[in-house]
Amino acid sequence: MPILLEEDNNINLPKMYKVKQSFNKDKLDDIEGTIKLEINKDEIKSKIKIGQKVAVAVGSRGIKNISKIVKSVVDEIKFAGAEPFIVSAMGSHGSGTEEGQREILNGYGITEESMGVKIITKIDVVEIGKTKKGITVYFDKTSFEADLIVPINRVKLHTDFVSDIQSGICKMLVIGLGNHKGCTSIHEEDFDCFGELLKEAATMIMEKVNVGFGVAIVENAYDQTALIKAIHSENLIEEEIKLVKIAKQNMPTLMIPDIDILIVQEIGKNISGAGFDPNILGKSYILNEFVLDVPKIKRMILLDITEESHGNGIGLGIFDIITKKVFDQLDYESIYTNGIAVKCIDDCKIPLIAEDEYEALKIAIKILRKADKENLKIVKIKNTLQLEYIEISEALLNDVLNNERLTLINT
């Protein structure tokens, strides 16, 4: 472990205060009832035919109420007389393997027993065609052979590019259902053009396979379900563009503008594709533009990886210091598969390793340049999904007093 000088160990750490950040709390209370109404809309229900084999596509994201949402969609398709089954739609996640992707679904409570239908996680693909720039578009073979496809995904800002269409149903069709091979192929494109590529490739897919409708989910800033909408495939791109705007308005932010040291308790694939959301921290090897207000952060510490991420610590490379606990959990096959597929191996780099949080903080203080070490601005968050409660050091109390959306919890 790193060796510190005696005077480094004698630095007095500032007192930390708990603070509440306030966001829009609108949420959806009746998940099952909303899905029933959405799927029974005339333009949606007419897509489901008696006896059809329906592939319900589910990804690797830690979406709130995902098992309840998937079960409700499956039940409504059954009620309409079709025969649904679940397919994994997560690109290179789960090491890009059948076993790894099934494990991720199981971790979200999506099992054959709980869903009452078969789950298929095969990674074979068929070639759909080539884009105008010559990029090959692939699609999951099992879904391709189904009578109808129903993707379920959360619509949100993407971690790697800015466009009118970002992370959602179209991305699931193109990358999630492209499996490892398709994910790798699509990421040949530069991220500056990624939004247009998704629209072009999704259109190609919908011309070749029977995508009946998508079930889009939008969450609020508290990681709660705010909206669920069934979207007819003919209107998918147009409607998803509208939902991206709603998702942006619902995003949480870190309302402390200037931070010396940020301590992040955990990252993980269930939190964000990048492990953390760059749109919130303003830190990325890929994203060049941040559409939300982001803080200035000098140094970052990572303490843990979520259990749901199964050792995939992608994103740790953006941190300055990690703990030994993080290092000991790393599944290199999963991380490298992910990083190579999206062509960003910087996110796989191993930062300096400290024994624990205490040592990590001492090191971070030592390596700070031009900081007032008697008045350190330190912030601690759980992750980039759960930002209602944060901790701040004493030097940041004025930021709380001057912001009506921040409330000091303890003194």
DAPE-V236384 format. One line per field, one symbol per residue. ss: DSSP state (H for helix, E for strand, L for the rest). burial: I if it has 9 or more other C-alpha atoms within 8 Angstrom, else O. A space follows every 50 residues. Layout:
# DAPE-V236384
ss = ???
burial = ???
This chain:
# DAPE-V236384
ss = LLLLLHHHHLLLLLLEEEEEELLLLLLLLLHHHHHHHHHLLHHHHLLLLL LLEEEEEELLLLLLLHHHHHHHHHHHHHHLLLEEEEEELLLLLHHHLHHH HHHHHHHLLLLHHHHLLLEELLLLEEEEEELLLLLEEEEEHHHHLLLEEE EEEELELLLLLLLLLLELHHHHHHLHHHHHHHHHHHLLLLHHHHHHHHHH HHHHHHHHLLELEEEEEEELLLLLEEEEEEEEHHHHHHHHHHHHHHHHHH LLLLLLLEEEEEEELLELLLLLLLLLLHHHHLLLLLLLLLLLLLLEEEEE EELLELHHHLLLLLLHHHLLEEEHHHHHHLLHHHHHHHHHHLLLHHHHLL LEEELLHHHHHHHHHHHLLLLLLLLLLEEEELLLLLLLEEEEEHHHHHHH HLLLLEEELLL
burial = OOOOOOOIOOOOOOOOIIIIIOIOOOIIOOIIOIIIOIIOOOOIIOOIIO OIIIIIIIIIIIOOOIIIIIIIIIOIIIOIIIIIIIIIIIIIIIIIIIOI IIIIIIOIOIIIOOIOIOIIIOIOIIOIOIIOOOIIIIIIIIIIOIIIII IIIIIIIOIOIIOOIIIIIIIIIIIIIIIIIIIIIIIOIOIOOIIOIIII IIOIIIOOIIIIIIIIIIIIIIIIIIIIIIIIIOOIIOIIIOIIOIIIOI OIIIOOOOIIIIIIIIIIIIIIIIIIIIIIIIOIOOIOOIOOOIIOIOII IIIIIIOIIOIIIIIIIIIIIIIIIIIOOIIOOIIIIIIIIIOIIIIIIO IOIIIIIOIIIIIIIOOIOOOOOOOIIIIIIIIIIIIIIIIIIIOIIOOI IOOOOIIIOOO
